[in-house]
Each structure stands twice: as C-alpha cells, then as structure tokens.
Amino acid sequence: MKSLLPIRVLYLLSAAYDGLLGLAFLVAGPQIFALAEIMPPNHWGYVHFAAGILVIFGYMFLRVALCPLENHNLIIYGILLKVCYVGTVGWHWLHGGLPDLWKYFAVADAVFAGLFVWSWLVLKPVAMPEAPAFNR
C-alpha cells in the first residue's frame, strides 16, 4: 500500500456525512420532515434513535480515518450499516410510496458501501497479514 491518503479522505467524508446528517436530524428533525414534505413518524424517538446511531457511526468513521490500519476491523460494521440502509430503502422503493429524500441517501450509501468494500480489501493484507499455519 503506497498511501493511506485516499482511504483517510474517504472515511473523513463518511464521518462528516453520517455525523452531520445524524446531528441535523437530532437538532432539526421536524424542520427537515416539513421541508421534504414527509409525514413524520408517530413519535420523534424513532428519528432521534436513528440519528444517534448515525452520529456514533460518524465517530467510528473518524476513528478509521485517523488510524486506518489499526481500525481496519471496524470497516465491516460500516459496510453492514450501508448495506442495511440500502437494502431497506431499496425494498420499499421497489414496492412504491417511498419519499425521494430517502432515495438520495440510499444512492449515497450504495456508493459508500462500494468504496468501503474496496478499502477493506486494500487494507486487509496490510492490517491482517496471514496467520502462521499453527494459528489457523
């Protein structure tokens, strides 16, 4: 691996994207729903919980950006987060009635998921060299 810079930039962007998105929904959820003309859920706790999860993942992505090799093991959780969101939105998108706002986030998350898989594959041989035969 010649340079970790592209991977660091990827995870800094992801940290900002997820962290700021989470903070936005924590602080201004009602305004975002109103602006997007989306009916909010029956309780704001659902939005706040999901937003808090995004802030937590944003912090995790920051940790990966700062120390990609040492935190390589965290990347799989980011991949799973993105696949879960894209799969959920994709399912509801195919079956109709999904507001556009969620589709934009799903497209962004699909791109992030692909880039996370790439970074995981690039870092894996460096971060996790093959174990000795007696350790397999």
WOHU-V207449 format. One record per residue. RES is the residue in one small letter. PSI is psi in radians with two decimals (999 if undefined). Layout:
BEGIN
((RES & PSI) (RES & PSI))
END
This chain:
BEGIN
((m & 2.07) (k & -0.83) (s & 2.43) (l & -0.04) (l & -0.84) (p & -0.64) (i & -0.71) (r & -0.77) (v & -0.76) (l & -0.84) (y & -0.46) (l & -0.74) (l & -0.75) (s & -0.68) (a & -0.77) (a & -0.79) (y & -0.98) (d & -0.75) (g & -0.82) (l & -0.62) (l & -0.77) (g & -0.80) (l & -0.68) (a & -0.78) (f & -0.48) (l & -0.75) (v & -0.64) (a & 0.59) (g & -0.91) (p & -0.68) (q & -0.68) (i & -0.80) (f & -0.74) (a & -0.77) (l & -0.67) (a & -0.03) (e & 0.80) (i & 2.35) (m & 2.21) (p & 2.85) (p & 2.99) (n & -0.16) (h & 2.34) (w & -0.23) (g & -0.59) (y & -0.75) (v & -0.76) (h & -0.68) (f & -0.85) (a & -0.69) (a & -0.70) (g & -0.70) (i & -0.74) (l & -0.71) (v & -0.74) (i & -0.80) (f & -0.60) (g & -0.74) (y & -0.70) (m & -0.74) (f & -0.60) (l & -0.74) (r & -0.70) (v & -0.72) (a & -0.70) (l & -0.63) (c & 1.30) (p & -0.74) (l & -0.79) (e & -0.51) (n & 0.35) (h & -0.65) (n & -0.31) (l & -0.32) (i & -0.66) (i & -0.59) (y & -0.63) (g & -0.72) (i & -0.81) (l & -0.69) (l & -0.85) (k & -0.74) (v & -0.71) (c & -0.82) (y & -0.82) (v & -0.72) (g & -0.76) (t & -0.87) (v & -0.72) (g & -0.75) (w & -0.86) (h & -0.52) (w & -0.81) (l & -0.54) (h & 0.06) (g & 2.82) (g & 0.28) (l & 2.21) (p & 2.56) (d & -0.58) (l & -0.79) (w & -0.49) (k & -0.72) (y & -0.76) (f & -0.64) (a & -0.70) (v & -0.79) (a & -0.76) (d & -0.55) (a & -0.71) (v & -0.82) (f & -0.74) (a & -0.80) (g & -0.74) (l & -0.58) (f & -0.73) (v & -0.79) (w & -0.85) (s & -0.66) (w & -0.75) (l & -0.66) (v & -0.73) (l & -0.46) (k & -0.88) (p & -0.52) (v & -0.76) (a & -0.54) (m & 1.28) (p & 2.69) (e & 2.36) (a & 2.66) (p & 2.74) (a & -0.64) (f & -0.15) (n & 0.07) (r & 999))
END
